Amino acid sequence: MYECLLYEINDGIATITLNRPEIFNAFNTKLTFELQDALKQVTKDVQVRVVVLTGAGKAFCSGQDLNEAAELGNRSLSESLHNRYNPIIRGMRNLPKPIICALNGVAAGAGCSLVLACDVIIASAEASLTEAFINIGLVLDSGSSFFLPRQVGSLKAFELSTLGSKIKAEEALQLGLVNQVVAPENLAENVTTLAARYAQAPTKAIGLIKKMINKSFSATLDQMLDYEAYCQEIAGRSDDFREGVLAFREKRKPVFKGQ
């Protein structure tokens, strides 16, 4: 289906794997557009309840393919962001389903941004994050200027961005950049266990919660109280809410269908 990524669905779990391991899954033009398309597929596929995003081989994603960039010559970086990278980040944040990052190795530059745009991040103990833009004289992009200071505060965000420091997995956990750090050999099992839990969860409610959290960064308390009421009305009319109440009354585990 794709040349630069792998896409598979099993038991409600869509796994998207960046698949250019020979160059640490660096973003070339084809990979960015294929990832955009894959995100569109998981958005409209009602069978997909949760997405797992990972990289093939030793790395998650090393950022922009600088060899391709050199070959393309003096192109507009702004145009590249608007056409290639920004749609990916918007697609991830607007996806009404949870995205789990299986951070298997290094994530640098736009690859780091891709990680931070996920909803849950489980990292291998051998993984690392690097806002590497400064190392080639560039600034944060692909959403890092939004996500990073919200996660670590402005002082630490400035330090990490301007020094291009390598953040190892355990430090990332302490900074609140990842949810969990596991042994490399346990990464797949831990991610699968969590993904299976989300695949059986009330997906519509999770999608609404994701929208609420996104909105909260730019809203007042009064606006969020009103938005909570709006979203709760939608959730309260879902089949999953009716199933949840019925299961509670019948003293059994609910069987949610994500509707």
C-alpha positions as CSV (number, residue, x, y, z in Angstrom):
1,M,0.0,0.0,0.0
2,Y,2.9,2.4,0.9
3,E,6.6,2.5,0.0
4,C,8.0,4.3,3.0
5,L,5.8,3.1,5.9
6,L,4.0,-0.1,7.0
7,Y,0.3,0.0,7.8
8,E,-1.7,-2.8,9.4
9,I,-4.9,-3.2,11.4
10,N,-5.5,-6.0,14.0
11,D,-8.3,-6.1,16.5
12,G,-9.0,-2.4,16.3
13,I,-5.4,-1.4,16.5
14,A,-3.8,0.4,13.5
15,T,0.0,0.3,13.6
16,I,1.8,2.8,11.4
17,T,5.6,2.1,11.2
18,L,8.0,4.5,9.6
19,N,9.9,2.2,7.3
20,R,13.2,3.7,6.1
21,P,15.5,2.0,8.6
22,E,18.6,2.3,6.5
23,I,18.6,6.1,7.2
24,F,16.9,6.0,10.6
25,N,13.4,6.6,9.1
26,A,14.3,10.2,8.0
27,F,11.5,12.1,6.4
28,N,11.7,12.3,2.6
29,T,8.9,13.8,0.6
30,K,7.2,10.5,-0.1
31,L,7.1,9.5,3.6
32,T,5.5,12.7,4.7
33,F,2.7,12.4,2.1
34,E,2.2,8.7,2.9
35,L,1.9,9.5,6.6
36,Q,-0.7,12.2,5.9
37,D,-2.7,9.6,3.9
38,A,-2.4,6.9,6.6
39,L,-3.7,9.4,9.2
40,K,-6.7,10.1,6.9
41,Q,-7.3,6.3,6.6
42,V,-7.3,5.7,10.4
43,T,-9.6,8.8,10.9
44,K,-12.3,7.5,8.6
45,D,-12.0,3.7,9.4
46,V,-14.6,2.9,12.0
47,Q,-12.8,-0.4,12.8
48,V,-9.7,1.5,14.1
49,R,-10.1,2.4,17.7
50,V,-6.5,3.3,18.5
51,V,-3.3,4.0,16.6
52,V,0.3,2.9,17.4
53,L,3.1,5.0,15.8
54,T,6.6,3.6,15.7
55,G,9.7,3.2,13.6
56,A,11.4,0.3,11.9
57,G,14.9,-0.7,13.0
58,K,17.0,1.1,15.6
59,A,15.5,4.6,15.3
60,F,12.1,6.2,15.6
61,C,12.7,9.1,13.2
62,S,15.8,11.2,12.7
63,G,13.9,14.1,11.2
64,Q,14.2,15.6,7.7
65,D,16.2,13.6,5.1
66,L,19.0,16.2,4.6
67,N,20.4,14.3,1.6
68,E,17.1,14.8,-0.2
69,A,16.9,18.4,1.0
70,A,20.4,19.1,-0.5
71,E,19.3,17.5,-3.8
72,L,16.2,19.6,-4.0
73,G,18.3,22.8,-3.7
74,N,17.0,26.2,-2.6
75,R,13.4,25.4,-1.8
76,S,11.0,27.2,0.5
77,L,11.1,25.7,4.0
78,S,7.9,27.5,4.8
79,E,6.1,25.9,1.9
80,S,7.5,22.5,2.9
81,L,6.1,22.9,6.4
82,H,2.7,24.0,5.2
83,N,2.4,21.2,2.6
84,R,4.3,18.3,4.2
85,Y,4.7,18.5,8.0
86,N,1.9,20.7,9.4
87,P,-0.9,18.5,7.9
88,I,0.7,15.5,9.8
89,I,0.6,17.3,13.1
90,R,-2.9,18.7,12.6
91,G,-4.0,15.2,11.5
92,M,-2.7,13.7,14.7
93,R,-4.1,16.3,17.1
94,N,-7.5,16.3,15.3
95,L,-7.7,12.5,15.2
96,P,-10.7,11.6,17.5
97,K,-8.8,8.4,18.6
98,P,-5.8,7.9,20.8
99,I,-2.3,7.7,19.3
100,I,0.3,5.7,21.2
101,C,3.9,6.3,20.4
102,A,6.2,3.3,20.7
103,L,9.4,5.2,20.9
104,N,11.9,2.6,19.9
105,G,15.0,4.7,19.4
106,V,16.3,8.2,18.6
107,A,13.7,10.9,17.6
108,A,15.3,14.0,16.4
109,G,14.1,17.3,14.8
110,A,10.7,16.8,13.2
111,G,10.9,13.2,14.5
112,C,10.9,14.6,18.0
113,S,7.9,16.8,17.1
114,L,6.1,13.7,15.8
115,V,6.6,12.0,19.2
116,L,5.4,15.0,21.2
117,A,2.2,15.2,19.1
118,C,1.1,11.7,20.3
119,D,-1.3,11.2,23.1
120,V,0.7,8.5,25.0
121,I,4.4,7.9,24.7
122,I,6.0,4.6,25.9
123,A,9.8,4.7,25.4
124,S,12.4,2.1,25.2
125,A,15.2,2.7,27.7
126,E,17.5,3.1,24.8
127,A,15.4,5.8,23.1
128,S,16.2,9.5,23.1
129,L,14.7,12.8,22.0
130,T,16.6,15.7,20.5
131,E,15.4,19.1,19.3
132,A,18.2,19.0,16.8
133,F,17.0,22.0,14.6
134,I,19.6,24.4,16.2
135,N,22.4,22.1,15.1
136,I,21.9,23.1,11.5
137,G,20.9,26.7,12.2
138,L,17.1,26.2,12.1
139,V,14.3,26.8,14.6
140,L,11.7,24.5,16.1
141,D,9.0,23.3,13.7
142,S,6.3,20.7,13.2
143,G,4.7,21.7,16.5
144,S,7.6,21.5,18.9
145,S,7.4,25.2,19.8
146,F,3.8,24.4,21.0
147,F,4.3,21.0,22.7
148,L,7.7,21.4,24.3
149,P,7.1,24.4,26.6
150,R,3.8,23.1,27.6
151,Q,5.5,19.9,28.8
152,V,8.6,21.2,30.4
153,G,8.1,24.9,30.9
154,S,9.7,27.8,29.1
155,L,13.1,27.8,30.8
156,K,13.8,24.1,30.1
157,A,12.3,24.4,26.6
158,F,14.7,27.2,25.7
159,E,17.6,25.2,27.0
160,L,16.7,22.1,25.1
161,S,15.9,24.0,21.9
162,T,19.0,26.2,21.8
163,L,21.5,23.6,22.9
164,G,20.1,20.7,20.9
165,S,20.6,18.6,24.0
166,K,20.1,14.8,23.8
167,I,17.3,13.8,26.2
168,K,17.7,10.1,27.2
169,A,14.6,8.1,28.0
170,E,14.9,8.3,31.8
171,E,15.4,12.1,31.8
172,A,12.5,12.4,29.4
173,L,10.4,10.5,31.9
174,Q,11.5,12.9,34.7
175,L,10.7,15.9,32.6
176,G,7.2,14.6,31.7
177,L,8.0,14.1,28.0
178,V,7.1,10.4,28.0
179,N,4.6,8.4,30.0
180,Q,6.6,5.3,30.6
181,V,10.1,3.8,30.1
182,V,10.5,0.1,29.6
183,A,13.3,-2.3,28.7
184,P,13.8,-2.5,24.9
185,E,12.7,-6.2,24.8
186,N,9.4,-5.3,26.6
187,L,8.4,-2.3,24.4
188,A,6.2,-4.2,22.0
189,E,4.4,-6.1,24.7
190,N,3.7,-3.0,26.8
191,V,2.5,-1.0,23.9
192,T,0.2,-3.9,22.7
193,T,-1.3,-4.3,26.1
194,L,-2.1,-0.6,26.4
195,A,-3.4,-0.4,22.8
196,A,-5.7,-3.4,23.4
197,R,-7.1,-1.6,26.4
198,Y,-7.9,1.5,24.3
199,A,-9.3,-0.7,21.5
200,Q,-12.0,-1.8,23.9
201,A,-12.6,1.6,25.4
202,P,-15.4,4.1,24.7
203,T,-13.7,5.7,21.7
204,K,-16.1,8.6,21.2
205,A,-15.6,9.7,24.8
206,I,-11.8,9.5,24.4
207,G,-12.0,11.6,21.2
208,L,-14.0,14.2,23.0
209,I,-11.6,14.3,25.9
210,K,-8.7,14.8,23.5
211,K,-10.6,17.8,21.9
212,M,-11.2,19.2,25.4
213,I,-7.6,19.0,26.4
214,N,-6.5,20.6,23.1
215,K,-8.9,23.4,23.6
216,S,-8.0,24.0,27.3
217,F,-4.7,25.6,26.4
218,S,-6.3,28.6,24.8
219,A,-9.6,28.8,26.8
220,T,-10.7,30.4,30.0
221,L,-12.3,28.4,32.9
222,D,-15.8,29.7,31.9
223,Q,-15.2,28.6,28.3
224,M,-14.1,25.2,29.4
225,L,-17.1,24.7,31.7
226,D,-19.4,25.5,28.8
227,Y,-17.4,23.2,26.5
228,E,-17.5,20.4,29.0
229,A,-21.3,20.7,29.1
230,Y,-21.4,20.6,25.3
231,C,-19.2,17.5,25.0
232,Q,-20.9,15.7,27.9
233,E,-24.2,16.1,26.0
234,I,-22.7,14.4,23.0
235,A,-21.1,11.6,25.1
236,G,-24.4,11.1,27.0
237,R,-26.2,10.3,23.7
238,S,-23.7,7.7,22.7
239,D,-24.3,3.9,22.6
240,D,-21.2,3.5,24.8
241,F,-22.8,5.6,27.6
242,R,-25.9,3.5,27.5
243,E,-23.8,0.3,27.5
244,G,-21.7,1.6,30.4
245,V,-24.8,2.3,32.5
246,L,-26.4,-1.0,31.7
247,A,-23.3,-2.9,32.5
248,F,-23.0,-1.1,35.8
249,R,-26.5,-2.0,36.7
250,E,-26.0,-5.6,35.6
251,K,-22.7,-5.8,37.5
252,R,-20.7,-6.9,34.4
253,K,-17.9,-5.5,32.4
254,P,-19.1,-3.1,29.6
255,V,-18.6,-4.0,26.0
256,F,-17.9,-0.7,24.3
257,K,-18.1,-0.4,20.5
258,G,-16.8,3.1,20.1
259,Q,-20.1,4.5,19.0
